[in-house]
Amino acid sequence: MILTYSKIYKSRLLLINLIILISLGFVIFKNIDEIRFVKIVNEQGEAFILDRFTSKIKMVN
């Protein structure tokens, strides 16, 4: 009897962790542009886009 409860408990934990990871994946995928790119403005008013993954800066026209 104890063995059955242990299997149910482990499968429930696996299912809960899977649901959490899928939800987190959807949130990250939806907001990937906000996570990856940031707009920077210097004192002269020039705007730049910083790519956080590659650490490259591009000037916005």
Buried (B, 14 or more C-beta within 10 A) or exposed (E): EEEEEEEEEEEEEEEEEEEEEEEEEEEEEEEEEEEEEEEEEEEEEEEEBBEEEEEEEEEEE
